[in-house]
Amino acid sequence: MNQSAKRYSPLQAVLIGGAMATTATISLFGQAWTRCVHAALQDSPKALVYQVWQLVNREYVDSKFNQQDWEATRQSLLSKDYTSNDQAYVAIREALQKLGDPYTRFMDPKQFTALTTQTSGEVSGIGIRMEVNEKTKRLTIVEAIENSPAVKAGVKSGDEILAIDGKSTLKMKVDEASNLIRGKAGTGITLRLGRPGKNQFDLKLTRATIELPTVNYTLKQEGGRRIGYIRLREFSAHAADQMRRAIGNLNNKKVDSYVLDLRGNPGGLLQASIEIARMWLDNGGIVKTVDRVGGSEETKANRTALTNQPLAILVDGNSASASEILTGALKDNKRALVVGSQTFGKALVQSVHELTDGSGLAVTIAHYYTPKGTDINHKGITPDIQLDLTEAQERQLAANPDLIATVNDPQYARAIVALSNTKFAQPMTPPQSSQPLSIRAEDLKF
């Protein structure tokens, strides 16, 4: 599918999430908000409470509402007077808690903005990653993102940020610094930087909209094999485009096998997951969703695979949601060999809505199944080759990220051995399939 991920907004998405997420569509409440109630309650905390109740009443996957009397909940919510939105937030969260579903959740405006920023794959700033250096205790630049204002201004890895617009960063936390650095695209910011072998200096930059990298890739020579290693950190709105570029560049380098690393990937947009599945899979099912009345929709591959070279997928207990949909699709269709630990196990889809005051609501609206009809909820996907890391190995990789995807990474090393097996070493012959069905993937998110 040569369709840009930029076509859909994070406010028009469905989430399927695990450690991070929910499966959801984001929308405005629209016509379900009746005129009479709107007129009586508009812009009041009670209006917000009623809006949430209505959305759950209309969409929640369990029509019995976890054996709760949802109509009585409405009466209880509307019988109270709320003097502030914060009071309404408390009442909303208490009502949602009765559903017993952690993925149907309310987000205040700050939390909702964080979610939409995360799934958009964009941020307005200068394009740097920072950390507080353990030795110097100084705020230090880890990297400057490609094509960002920071790169264009000559910012380098290892530079210390001593002040932001004149404010000292001594003892400043990364979150606080990020809040100061981020801002509206086109606005200016001045950093005072320290660089080894050079006097402190001020650097003026102009903020811009930055596409966050979620795909990293490299060519690895493992014995006689040319391995295209791709790590996908999250299914953001730009993930499919970035994956397409990665596969294309590695194809040009004549790789003969691929390793797709989904370890620690908590999910993201469903549309991104479907597009990426289609890059690896020519035919076969990708995912099926079932709603509250038993209605099901299925999406399939559409003969747009970019490669048929052997593929191994790395997963762990934090591979969730969209990661599990992609893994399940490629595993069930025997397109990839899955190596690692049992995945997270979340097979619920949420609809995400922006509310009248800028807050948000995620509502579970459907259950999803792998192409073979497997329900992985609370179970996860069992790898073809199960290999759990010891605590010592996990600590070693966490402390030394450069060891990931090397011989010192047991799961990666085991995948390379498996790809060298003659059984998996030949390009896949695409199976024949009937005309694929499709769903409105642009309305879905993990």
Salt bridges, closest charged atoms under 4 A:
GLU59 OE2 - ARG58 NH2 3.34
GLU59 OE1 - HIS353 NE2 2.85
GLU71 OE2 - ARG74 NH2 2.58
ASP81 OD1 - LYS46 NZ 3.55
GLU122 OE2 - HIS238 NE2 2.91
GLU143 OE2 - ARG129 NE 2.73
ASP159 OD2 - ARG195 NH2 2.71
GLU176 OE2 - LYS167 NZ 3.43
ASP202 OD1 - ARG192 NE 3.09
GLU211 OE1 - HIS238 ND1 3.56
GLU211 OE2 - ARG245 NH2 3.53
ASP241 OD1 - ARG244 NH1 2.98
ASP256 OD1 - ARG225 NE 3.78
ASP261 OD2 - ARG263 NH2 2.79
GLU275 OE1 - ARG244 NH2 3.42
ASP375 OD1 - HIS367 NE2 2.81
ASP384 OD1 - LYS331 NZ 3.92
GLU391 OE1 - ARG395 NH1 3.89
ASP409 OD2 - ARG263 NH2 2.70
GLU442 OE2 - ARG440 NE 3.45
ASP443 OD2 - ARG440 NH2 2.69
